[in-house]
């Protein structure tokens, strides 16, 4: 699922549970490499929601959350950023970094 500046509050800040926002861009090869990893995590861990934000199309949003290098993932809980992960990671490493937010 993707979101924009207009829908960010509804899709992320007001969402229940843990939301991982993936700031990415079309021109970013590591961003494309991360996509199947995030899709796999979302499929195995229904307690998290993955939301993609195209940083080029939503510059103000990317700037507000300090997504200066891509990909940048922001983990939200209760509408607040609780963790930031920069760069593409293999699935096992990403799971380890997100372990406290994964229950399944």
DSSP file (Angstrom, degrees, kcal/mol; ACC not computed):
  #  RESIDUE AA STRUCTURE BP1 BP2  ACC     N-H-->O    O-->H-N    N-H-->O    O-->H-N    TCO  KAPPA ALPHA  PHI   PSI    X-CA   Y-CA   Z-CA
    1    1 A X              0   0    0      0, 0.0    51,-2.9     0, 0.0     2,-0.3   0.000 360.0 360.0 360.0 143.6    0.0    0.0    0.0
    2    2 A X  B     -a   52   0A   0     49,-0.2     2,-0.3    19,-0.0    51,-0.2  -0.851 360.0-167.3-121.8 161.4    1.2    3.5   -0.7
    3    3 A X        -     0   0    0     49,-2.3    51,-0.5    -2,-0.3     2,-0.2  -0.898   6.4-147.8-141.1 170.0    0.2    6.9    0.7
    4    4 A X    >>  -     0   0    0     -2,-0.3     4,-1.3    49,-0.1     3,-0.6  -0.759  42.4 -87.7-130.2 175.9    0.7   10.6    0.0
    5    5 A X  T 34 S+     0   0    0     -2,-0.2     4,-0.5     1,-0.2     3,-0.4   0.882 125.3  54.8 -52.1 -41.8    0.9   13.8    2.0
    6    6 A X  T 34 S+     0   0    0      1,-0.2    -1,-0.2     2,-0.1     4,-0.2   0.841 118.5  31.1 -65.4 -34.8   -2.9   14.1    1.9
    7    7 A X  T <> S+     0   0    0     -3,-0.6     4,-3.0     1,-0.1     5,-0.3   0.409  89.5  99.9-105.9   0.8   -3.6   10.6    3.3
    8    8 A X  H  X>S+     0   0    0     -4,-1.3     4,-2.7    -3,-0.4     5,-1.3   0.887  81.1  52.1 -58.9 -43.8   -0.6   10.2    5.6
    9    9 A X  I  4>S+     0   0    0     -4,-0.5     5,-2.4     3,-0.2     6,-0.2   0.936 116.7  39.6 -59.7 -46.8   -2.4   11.1    8.8
   10   10 A X  I  45S+     0   0    0     -4,-0.2    -2,-0.2     3,-0.2    -1,-0.2   0.933 121.5  41.9 -67.3 -46.6   -5.2    8.6    8.1
   11   11 A X  I  <5S+     0   0    0     -4,-3.0    -2,-0.2     3,-0.1    -1,-0.2   0.780 135.4   7.6 -75.3 -28.0   -3.0    5.8    6.8
   12   12 A X  I ><5S+     0   0    0     -4,-2.7     3,-0.8    -5,-0.3    67,-0.3   0.762 125.9  45.4-120.6 -59.2   -0.1    6.1    9.3
   13   13 A X  I 3 <S+     0   0    0     -5,-1.3    -3,-0.2     1,-0.3    -4,-0.2   0.825 122.5  36.5 -66.9 -32.7   -0.6    8.4   12.2
   14   14 A X  T 3 <S+     0   0    0     -5,-2.4    -1,-0.3    -6,-0.3    -4,-0.1   0.412  93.5 116.6 -98.5   0.9   -4.1    7.3   13.0
   15   15 A X    <   -     0   0    0     -3,-0.8    63,-0.3    -6,-0.2     2,-0.3  -0.345  65.3-120.7 -72.3 149.5   -3.5    3.6   12.2
   16   16 A X  S    S+     0   0    0      2,-0.1    -1,-0.1    62,-0.1    -2,-0.1  -0.631  73.6   3.9 -84.3 147.2   -3.7    0.9   14.8
   17   17 A X  S    S-     0   0    0     -2,-0.3    61,-0.6    31,-0.1     2,-0.4  -0.267 110.4 -23.9  79.7-164.8   -0.7   -1.3   15.5
   18   18 A X  E     -bC  48  77A   0     29,-1.0    31,-2.0    83,-0.2     2,-0.5  -0.720  56.1-169.4 -91.4 130.3    2.8   -0.9   14.0
   19   19 A X  E     -bC  49  76A   0     57,-2.3    57,-3.5    -2,-0.4     2,-0.6  -0.980   8.2-157.5-120.9 127.5    3.2    0.8   10.7
   20   20 A X  E     -bC  50  75A   0     29,-3.3    31,-2.9    -2,-0.5     2,-0.6  -0.924   9.6-156.8-104.6 117.9    6.5    0.7    8.7
   21   21 A X  E     -bC  51  74A   0     53,-3.2    53,-2.4    -2,-0.6     2,-0.8  -0.854   2.9-157.8 -97.8 120.5    6.8    3.6    6.3
   22   22 A X  E     -bC  52  73A   0     29,-3.0    31,-2.8    -2,-0.6     2,-0.6  -0.864   2.0-159.0-100.8 105.2    9.2    2.9    3.5
   23   23 A X  E     +bC  53  72A   0     49,-3.1    49,-1.6    -2,-0.8    48,-0.6  -0.769  32.3 152.2 -83.4 122.7   10.4    6.1    1.9
   24   24 A X  E     -b   54   0A   0     29,-2.3    31,-3.3    -2,-0.6    32,-0.5  -0.822  33.5-144.2-142.5 174.5   11.6    5.2   -1.6
   25   25 A X    >   -     0   0    0     -2,-0.2     3,-1.5    29,-0.2     7,-0.1  -0.988  26.3-121.0-146.7 152.8   12.2    6.5   -5.1
   26   26 A X  T 3  S+     0   0    0     -2,-0.3     6,-0.1     1,-0.3    -1,-0.1   0.840 112.6  52.9 -60.6 -35.8   11.8    5.0   -8.6
   27   27 A X  T 3  S+     0   0    0      1,-0.1     2,-0.8    -3,-0.0    -1,-0.3   0.445  87.0  99.4 -81.1  -0.5   15.5    5.7   -9.4
   28   28 A X    <>  -     0   0    0     -3,-1.5     4,-1.6     1,-0.2     3,-0.5  -0.777  51.7-168.9 -98.2 101.4   16.8    3.9   -6.3
   29   29 A X  H  > S+     0   0    0     -2,-0.8     4,-2.1     1,-0.2     5,-0.2   0.890  89.5  53.3 -57.0 -42.2   18.0    0.3   -6.9
   30   30 A X  H  > S+     0   0    0      1,-0.2     4,-1.7     2,-0.2    -1,-0.2   0.851 105.2  56.5 -61.9 -30.5   18.3   -0.5   -3.2
   31   31 A X  H  > S+     0   0    0     -3,-0.5     4,-1.2     2,-0.2    -1,-0.2   0.925 107.8  46.7 -63.6 -43.5   14.7    0.6   -2.8
   32   32 A X  H  X S+     0   0    0     -4,-1.6     4,-0.7     1,-0.2    -2,-0.2   0.863 110.3  53.3 -67.1 -35.5   13.6   -1.9   -5.4
   33   33 A X  H  X S+     0   0    0     -4,-2.1     4,-0.6     1,-0.2    -1,-0.2   0.834 107.8  52.1 -67.0 -31.3   15.7   -4.6   -3.7
   34   34 A X  H  X S+     0   0    0     -4,-1.7     4,-2.5    -5,-0.2     3,-0.3   0.783  90.9  78.2 -75.4 -28.0   14.0   -3.9   -0.4
   35   35 A X  H  X S+     0   0    0     -4,-1.2     4,-2.5     1,-0.2     5,-0.2   0.899  94.5  44.3 -54.1 -51.4   10.4   -4.2   -1.8
   36   36 A X  H  X S+     0   0    0     -4,-0.7     4,-2.1     1,-0.2    -1,-0.2   0.840 112.1  55.0 -65.7 -28.7   10.2   -8.0   -1.9
   37   37 A X  H  X S+     0   0    0     -4,-0.6     4,-2.3    -3,-0.3    -1,-0.2   0.937 111.1  43.9 -65.2 -46.3   11.8   -8.2    1.6
   38   38 A X  H  X S+     0   0    0     -4,-2.5     4,-2.6     2,-0.2    -2,-0.2   0.889 112.3  52.9 -66.2 -39.0    9.1   -5.9    3.0
   39   39 A X  H  X S+     0   0    0     -4,-2.5     4,-2.0    -5,-0.3    -1,-0.2   0.899 110.0  48.8 -63.1 -39.7    6.4   -7.8    1.1
   40   40 A X  H  X S+     0   0    0     -4,-2.1     4,-1.8     2,-0.2    -2,-0.2   0.920 111.4  49.0 -65.2 -44.5    7.6  -11.0    2.6
   41   41 A X  H  X S+     0   0    0     -4,-2.3     4,-1.9     1,-0.2    -2,-0.2   0.921 110.7  50.4 -60.6 -44.3    7.7   -9.6    6.1
   42   42 A X  H  < S+     0   0    0     -4,-2.6    -1,-0.2     1,-0.2    -2,-0.2   0.885 110.1  50.8 -62.5 -38.5    4.2   -8.2    5.7
   43   43 A X  H  < S+     0   0    0     -4,-2.0    -1,-0.2     1,-0.2     3,-0.2   0.840 116.8  39.5 -67.7 -33.2    2.9  -11.6    4.6
   44   44 A X  H  < S+     0   0    0     -4,-1.8     2,-0.4     1,-0.2    -2,-0.2   0.653 119.2  46.4 -89.7 -17.9    4.5  -13.4    7.5
   45   45 A X    ><  +     0   0    0     -4,-1.9     3,-2.0    -5,-0.2    -1,-0.2  -0.748  57.9 176.4-129.8  84.1    3.7  -10.8   10.2
   46   46 A X  T 3  S+     0   0    0     -2,-0.4    -1,-0.1     1,-0.3    -4,-0.1   0.622  74.3  75.6 -65.8 -10.3    0.0   -9.6    9.9
   47   47 A X  T 3  S+     0   0    0    -30,-0.1   -29,-1.0     2,-0.0     2,-0.3   0.589  91.3  64.7 -77.5  -8.8    0.6   -7.4   13.0
   48   48 A X  E <   - b   0  18A   0     -3,-2.0     2,-0.4    -6,-0.2   -29,-0.2  -0.845  68.7-151.3-113.3 153.4    2.5   -4.9   10.9
   49   49 A X  E     - b   0  19A   0    -31,-2.0   -29,-3.3    -2,-0.3     2,-0.5  -0.982   8.2-149.9-120.3 133.4    1.4   -2.7    8.1
   50   50 A X  E     - b   0  20A   0     -2,-0.4     2,-0.4   -31,-0.2   -29,-0.2  -0.910  15.3-176.9-104.8 125.6    3.8   -1.6    5.3
   51   51 A X  E     - b   0  21A   0    -31,-2.9   -29,-3.0    -2,-0.5     2,-0.4  -0.988  13.0-148.5-122.5 129.2    3.1    1.8    3.7
   52   52 A X  E     -ab   2  22A   0    -51,-2.9   -49,-2.3    -2,-0.4     2,-0.5  -0.801   9.3-168.6 -99.8 139.0    5.3    3.1    0.9
   53   53 A X  E     - b   0  23A   0    -31,-2.8   -29,-2.3    -2,-0.4     2,-0.8  -0.980  20.1-137.6-126.6 118.1    5.9    6.8    0.3
   54   54 A X  E  >  - b   0  24A   0    -51,-0.5     4,-1.3    -2,-0.5     3,-0.3  -0.649  14.5-157.8 -73.6 111.1    7.5    7.9   -2.9
   55   55 A X  T  4 S+     0   0    0    -31,-3.3     7,-0.2    -2,-0.8    -1,-0.2   0.813  88.6  54.9 -64.9 -31.4   10.0   10.5   -1.7
   56   56 A X  T  4 S+     0   0    0    -32,-0.5     3,-0.5     1,-0.2    -1,-0.2   0.868 113.4  40.9 -69.3 -35.6   10.1   12.3   -5.0
   57   57 A X  T  4 S+     0   0    0     -3,-0.3    -2,-0.2     1,-0.2    -1,-0.2   0.628 123.8  39.1 -85.9 -14.5    6.4   12.8   -5.2
   58   58 A X     X  +     0   0    0     -4,-1.3     4,-2.5     1,-0.1    -1,-0.2  -0.455  67.6 154.6-133.5  59.1    6.1   13.7   -1.5
   59   59 A X  H  > S+     0   0    0     -3,-0.5     4,-2.6     1,-0.2     5,-0.2   0.875  73.5  51.8 -59.9 -42.8    9.2   15.8   -0.8
   60   60 A X  H  > S+     0   0    0      1,-0.2     4,-2.5     2,-0.2    -1,-0.2   0.896 111.6  47.8 -63.2 -39.6    7.7   17.7    2.1
   61   61 A X  H  > S+     0   0    0      2,-0.2     4,-1.6     1,-0.2    -2,-0.2   0.919 112.4  48.0 -67.3 -44.9    6.7   14.5    3.8
   62   62 A X  H  <>S+     0   0    0     -4,-2.5     5,-2.9    -7,-0.2    -2,-0.2   0.903 114.1  47.9 -62.2 -41.1   10.1   12.9    3.3
   63   63 A X  H ><5S+     0   0    0     -4,-2.6     3,-1.5    -5,-0.2    -2,-0.2   0.913 107.0  55.7 -65.8 -43.4   11.8   16.1    4.6
   64   64 A X  H 3<5S+     0   0    0     -4,-2.5    -1,-0.2     1,-0.3    -2,-0.2   0.854 114.4  40.1 -58.2 -36.5    9.5   16.2    7.7
   65   65 A X  T 3<5S-     0   0    0     -4,-1.6    -1,-0.3    -5,-0.1    -2,-0.2   0.257 114.3-114.4-101.0  12.3   10.5   12.7    8.7
   66   66 A X  T < 5 +     0   0    0     -3,-1.5     2,-2.0     1,-0.2     3,-0.3   0.804  54.9 159.8  66.1  31.7   14.2   13.1    7.8
   67   67 A X      < +     0   0    0     -5,-2.9    -1,-0.2     1,-0.2     5,-0.1  -0.546  14.8 144.4 -84.5  74.3   14.2   10.6    4.9
   68   68 A X        +     0   0    0     -2,-2.0     2,-0.4    -3,-0.1    -1,-0.2   0.739  61.9  44.0 -88.7 -25.3   17.4   12.1    3.4
   69   69 A X  S    S-     0   0    0     -3,-0.3     2,-0.4     2,-0.0    18,-0.2  -0.936  97.5 -96.6-116.9 143.9   18.9    8.8    2.2
   70   70 A X  S    S+     0   0    0     -2,-0.4    18,-0.2     1,-0.1   -40,-0.2  -0.896  97.7  32.6-117.4 145.6   16.9    6.2    0.5
   71   71 A X  S    S+     0   0    0    -48,-0.6    16,-3.4    -2,-0.4     2,-0.4   0.573  75.5 166.3 -76.2 149.1   15.5    3.8    1.3
   72   72 A X  E     -CD  23  86A   0    -49,-1.6   -49,-3.1    14,-0.2     2,-0.5  -0.999  17.9-159.3-125.7 130.3   14.6    5.0    4.8
   73   73 A X  E     -CD  22  85A   0     12,-3.6    12,-2.8    -2,-0.4     2,-0.5  -0.940   2.2-164.8-111.1 130.9   12.1    3.1    6.9
   74   74 A X  E     -CD  21  84A   0    -53,-2.4   -53,-3.2    -2,-0.5     2,-0.6  -0.964  11.0-147.5-112.7 126.9   10.3    4.8    9.8
   75   75 A X  E     -CD  20  83A   0      8,-3.1     7,-3.4    -2,-0.5     8,-1.1  -0.851  17.7-164.9 -96.9 122.2    8.5    2.5   12.3
   76   76 A X  E     +CD  19  81A   0    -57,-3.5   -57,-2.3    -2,-0.6     2,-0.3  -0.868  14.9 173.2-109.9 139.9    5.4    4.2   13.7
   77   77 A X  E >  S-CD  18  80A   0      3,-2.4     3,-1.4    -2,-0.4   -59,-0.1  -0.959  77.3  -4.0-142.4 125.8    3.5    3.1   16.8
   78   78 A X  T 3  S-     0   0    0    -61,-0.6     3,-0.1    -2,-0.3   -65,-0.1   0.823 130.6 -58.1  61.5  30.7    0.6    5.2   18.2
   79   79 A X  T 3  S+     0   0    0    -67,-0.3     2,-0.3     1,-0.2    -1,-0.3   0.500 116.8 106.8  80.9   3.5    1.3    7.9   15.6
   80   80 A X  E <  S-D   77   0A   0     -3,-1.4    -3,-2.4   -67,-0.0     2,-0.5  -0.889  76.3-112.3-117.7 146.4    4.9    8.4   16.7
   81   81 A X  E     +D   76   0A   0     -2,-0.3    -5,-0.3    -5,-0.2     3,-0.1  -0.645  37.2 169.5 -73.1 123.3    8.2    7.3   15.1
   82   82 A X  E     +     0   0A   0     -7,-3.4     2,-0.3    -2,-0.5    -6,-0.2   0.510  63.4  13.5-112.1 -11.0    9.7    4.7   17.4
   83   83 A X  E     -D   75   0A   0     -8,-1.1    -8,-3.1     2,-0.0     2,-0.4  -0.964  56.8-154.5-163.8 146.6   12.6    3.5   15.1
   84   84 A X  E     -D   74   0A   0     -2,-0.3     2,-0.4   -10,-0.2   -10,-0.2  -0.993   9.2-173.9-125.6 134.5   14.4    4.5   12.0
   85   85 A X  E     -D   73   0A   0    -12,-2.8   -12,-3.6    -2,-0.4     2,-0.5  -0.995   7.9-161.7-128.1 124.9   16.2    2.1    9.7
   86   86 A X  E     +D   72   0A   0     -2,-0.4   -14,-0.2   -14,-0.2   -16,-0.1  -0.912  51.2  17.0-111.7 132.2   18.3    3.4    6.8
   87   87 A X  S    S-     0   0    0    -16,-3.4     2,-0.2    -2,-0.5   -16,-0.2   0.050  91.8 -63.5  97.0 155.5   19.3    1.3    3.8
   88   88 A X        -     0   0    0    -18,-0.2     2,-0.3   -16,-0.0   -57,-0.1  -0.544  54.5-171.1 -74.0 139.9   18.2   -2.0    2.3
   89   89 A X        -     0   0    0     -2,-0.2   -52,-0.1   -59,-0.1    -2,-0.0  -0.944  28.2-102.2-130.6 150.1   18.8   -5.0    4.6
   90   90 A X     >  -     0   0    0     -2,-0.3     4,-2.5     1,-0.1     5,-0.2  -0.361  43.7-105.6 -64.7 156.9   18.5   -8.7    4.0
   91   91 A X  H  > S+     0   0    0      1,-0.2     4,-2.8     2,-0.2     5,-0.2   0.889 117.8  51.5 -54.8 -46.5   15.3  -10.2    5.5
   92   92 A X  H  > S+     0   0    0      1,-0.2     4,-1.9     2,-0.2    -1,-0.2   0.899 112.4  46.2 -61.5 -40.9   17.0  -11.8    8.5
   93   93 A X  H  > S+     0   0    0     -3,-0.2     4,-2.2     2,-0.2    -1,-0.2   0.904 112.7  49.5 -69.2 -40.1   18.7   -8.6    9.5
   94   94 A X  H  X S+     0   0    0     -4,-2.5     4,-1.7     2,-0.2    -2,-0.2   0.909 110.0  51.4 -65.1 -41.5   15.6   -6.5    9.1
   95   95 A X  H  < S+     0   0    0     -4,-2.8     4,-0.5    -5,-0.2    -1,-0.2   0.896 109.5  50.8 -60.4 -39.9   13.6   -9.0   11.1
   96   96 A X  H >< S+     0   0    0     -4,-1.9     3,-0.8     1,-0.2     4,-0.3   0.909 110.6  48.2 -64.6 -41.4   16.2   -8.8   13.9
   97   97 A X  H 3< S+     0   0    0     -4,-2.2     3,-0.2     1,-0.2    -1,-0.2   0.783 119.2  39.8 -69.7 -25.8   16.0   -5.0   13.8
   98   98 A X  T >X S+     0   0    0     -4,-1.7     3,-2.6    -5,-0.2     4,-0.7   0.338  81.1 114.9-101.8   5.3   12.2   -5.1   14.0
   99   99 A X  G X4 S+     0   0    0     -3,-0.8     3,-1.1    -4,-0.5    -1,-0.2   0.815  71.3  56.7 -49.8 -41.2   12.0   -8.1   16.5
  100  100 A X  G 34 S+     0   0    0     -4,-0.3    -1,-0.3     1,-0.2    -2,-0.1   0.676 110.9  45.2 -68.8 -14.2   10.4   -6.0   19.2
  101  101 A X  G <4 S+     0   0    0     -3,-2.6     2,-0.5     2,-0.0    -1,-0.2   0.466  97.7  84.1-104.6  -4.7    7.5   -5.1   16.9
  102  102 A X    <<  +     0   0    0     -3,-1.1   -57,-0.0    -4,-0.7   -56,-0.0  -0.875  42.9 167.7-103.6 125.9    6.9   -8.5   15.4
  103  103 A X              0   0    0     -2,-0.5    -1,-0.1     1,-0.1   -58,-0.0   0.669 360.0 360.0-108.4 -22.6    4.7  -10.9   17.4
  104  104 A X              0   0    0      0, 0.0    -1,-0.1     0, 0.0    -2,-0.0   0.472 360.0 360.0 -89.4 360.0    4.0  -13.7   15.0
